[in-house]
Amino acid sequence: MPHLVAVPILVPMFTAALMLLLGEQQRRLKSAVSVISGLVGLLAALALLRWVNAPDTGTGPGSIGVYLPGNWKAPFGIVLVADRLSTMMVALTGVIAFAASIYSTSRWDRAGVHFHPLLQLQLMGLNGAFLTGDLFNLFVFFEVMLAASYGLLLHGSGRLRVQAGLHYIAINLAASSLFLVGAAMLYGATGTLNMADLGMRIAQIAPADRGLVHAAAAILATAFFAKAGAWPLNFWLVPAYSAAVSPVGAVFALLTKLGIYTILRLWTTLFAPDTGLSAQFGQGVLIGVGLVTLCIGALGIVGTQRLSNLAGYSVLISAGTLLAAVGLGDPAVWSGALYYLVSSTLAVSAFFLLIDMIERWRNAGVSIAPHEQSGNAPFLAEDLKPLAGVNLDDEQQALYGRAIPAGIAFLGLSFMACTLLLAGLPPLSGFVGKFAMLSGLLDAPVVTPAGIAFMVLLITSGFLTLLALSRAGIRHFWTQVHATMPSLPALEVLPVAALLVAAAAWTIAANPVMHHAIETANGLHTATAYRHAVMNARQVANPVPKRAAAAPGPVSGEVVQ
């Protein structure tokens, strides 16, 4: 079972290599291989999630599983760590990637070359970054993920995608450079890049070197803020996510979560409460950046009319909420934030896919309708009198008793579900996550001014999201007489429905899910178990030759446990 930790990395890597060998002439076969690979990766991720949540009986992994690919002990060798947080993120990645790969087979994978190999390489980078236990391999997996995302963002070509892609590439290259500088400084000060070992050494760092460690952490944080879409380094996010084709946008919703995951993992491991003078270093910056990002996202979502921009600003709101929640440093708030992380990511990914179907039906691929560009309402003349032949009054034509076409009903109900999830309204999981964060704040002995600001912005952002999405729903579903009914292929309907059903299941299973989130938050707050599991992971003994086994005495080359 421990070898399963490497499966979410190896499966997409070998799948991408196989599809590159097949060539572009075998697109149907490549699509089928990509979907099957996504299913295998999802099943492996769910098995890992179940494994780390199994009770520790003394022979099983308990809550943390450590895999040594090179059979070198930490901190000298590569370490893959599967705990509750990393396996939850890998499972979330598997769900969204599987849905996006199915959706893309409808038409988007034919808009350019090498779509499925790039998607698999991005999954390899995402899963590797979630599972790695050291900074160097984190950088490697980041670069694999980013290199694939450059090609995916440009998939489908077009001036807007190229323009947004150049900005995206430039900011991520700068962030990667900062990543390298920060990692090098941290290695120079501590002599290690293993996350668990770093946390132990920072607690014992010499006073003369502590400033260097803090400077390295600040540089790393700047790089991760850019990747998480935090203000003021998020100017690229909305244009890039809006320009990407819909299945790519759905997967890109995971990229900001990777940045937030990295900040949470490193901050709780390197600057835990037991790290002496470095404990909780940068907490005020985390809270401030998160609150400003949340405010910018809330103002942006109410100030835009394009559906794709609404989805992009929803990503910013989610990122700001999570950054501020992490900065508060309260495990009770973290548990609600982890629950909210999964819910908001599922909702945004479903929203990106849904937007593609709505735009094709409503405006022939254009986000803003012609009457919105001209400023005139579709049912009024220039003198603001109703146009002849447009029935808006029930007395002129009875609308009750008329069947709603199934396609429109699906789009409308799905849009409503995304609105409830993103705004955090009951009864769906967005409300449960926000309510859990607010409950954690209110249950604290003292509510700090930062906590009060977070509560106000959290509620206000939900209201503005509801206002913006309700306005968009009225515009796209009520203000035009549609000449044709939407044509919705099953390959597009099923992924959206699956993501929304997953969000609904997240609500129904709120009790065990919150238990998982609480255990995860408690494990992050006290990093002792994580460090102990990584640093005490045992090597596998070398196989003993038959002749040597028959001879008495110790065997040369045997690894002593």
Beta strands, then each sheet from edge to edge (+ up, - down):
strand 1: 65-67
strand 2: 80-82
sheet 1: 1+ 2-
end
